[in-house]
Amino acid sequence: MASVSFRHATSLLIVCGLTKATLYAAWCLTFYILSMFRPFTGMAILAAIVMVPLSIGAFVKPEAASGIPFWTFILVTFGFASFSIGYTIFLDWITPPGLEDTSARYR
């Protein structure tokens, strides 16, 4: 009777361990895939910086913007900057313990 209980406990332990290992591997893989896009979000900050003088130019000479209002460029600036900062914060939040960012050299 005791061996049956021991078998169930052992199989339960193995199933729990394999489930944890699978979830941790999926977590690490997701983090590495999302980390590959971090350099592109750094470029979004540069694009946001470029959009500020572009919006000033659209304000000064509206016909140069092909009918796009100047405030559109300001909204795009805030969108690029907030997406880039939010993406970086999100990646820092989901970093698995014991891993380091492989894209850190590109920042």
C-alpha positions in Angstrom: 0.0 0.0 0.0 2.8 2.4 0.8 4.5 1.7 -2.6 1.4 2.8 -4.5 1.3 6.1 -2.6 5.0 6.6 -3.2 4.6 6.0 -6.9 1.8 8.6 -7.1 3.9 11.1 -5.2 6.9 10.5 -7.4 4.9 10.8 -10.6 3.3 14.0 -9.3 6.7 15.4 -8.5 8.0 14.5 -11.9 5.0 16.1 -13.6 5.3 19.3 -11.5 9.0 19.5 -12.3 8.5 19.1 -16.0 5.7 21.7 -16.0 7.9 24.2 -14.2 10.8 23.5 -16.5 8.6 23.9 -19.6 7.1 27.2 -18.3 10.6 28.5 -17.4 11.9 27.6 -20.9 8.9 29.3 -22.6 9.5 32.4 -20.4 13.2 32.6 -21.3 12.4 32.0 -25.0 9.8 34.8 -25.0 12.2 37.1 -23.2 15.0 36.5 -25.8 12.6 37.0 -28.7 11.3 40.2 -27.3 14.8 41.4 -26.4 15.8 41.2 -30.1 13.4 44.1 -30.8 14.9 46.4 -28.1 17.4 48.1 -30.5 14.5 49.1 -32.8 12.7 50.8 -29.9 15.9 52.7 -29.3 15.6 54.0 -32.8 12.0 55.0 -32.0 13.4 57.5 -29.5 15.6 59.0 -32.2 12.6 59.2 -34.5 10.7 61.0 -31.7 13.6 63.5 -31.5 13.5 64.1 -35.2 9.7 64.7 -35.1 10.0 67.7 -32.9 11.7 70.0 -35.5 9.4 68.4 -38.1 6.3 69.6 -36.2 7.8 73.1 -35.9 8.4 73.1 -39.6 4.8 72.0 -40.2 3.6 74.7 -37.9 5.6 77.4 -39.7 4.9 76.3 -43.2 1.7 74.1 -43.3 1.8 73.5 -47.1 5.1 71.6 -46.7 3.3 69.0 -44.6 0.8 68.0 -47.4 -2.3 68.8 -45.3 -1.2 67.0 -42.1 -1.8 69.2 -39.1 1.3 70.1 -37.0 -0.1 68.5 -33.8 -0.1 65.1 -35.6 3.7 65.2 -35.5 3.7 66.1 -31.8 1.3 63.1 -31.1 3.6 60.8 -33.1 6.5 62.1 -31.0 4.8 61.2 -27.7 3.7 57.9 -29.2 7.2 56.9 -30.3 8.7 58.0 -26.9 6.1 56.3 -24.7 6.2 53.1 -26.7 9.9 52.9 -26.5 10.1 53.6 -22.8 7.1 51.3 -22.0 8.7 48.5 -24.0 11.9 48.8 -22.1 10.1 48.9 -18.8 8.1 45.8 -19.8 11.1 43.9 -20.8 12.9 44.7 -17.5 9.8 43.6 -15.7 9.5 40.2 -17.4 13.3 39.4 -17.2 13.6 35.8 -15.8 15.9 35.5 -12.8 19.4 34.6 -13.6 19.3 35.9 -17.2 20.9 38.9 -18.7 19.9 40.9 -21.7 21.8 39.8 -24.8 21.0 43.0 -26.6 22.5 45.3 -23.9 25.6 45.9 -26.1 23.3 47.7 -28.7 21.9 50.2 -26.2 
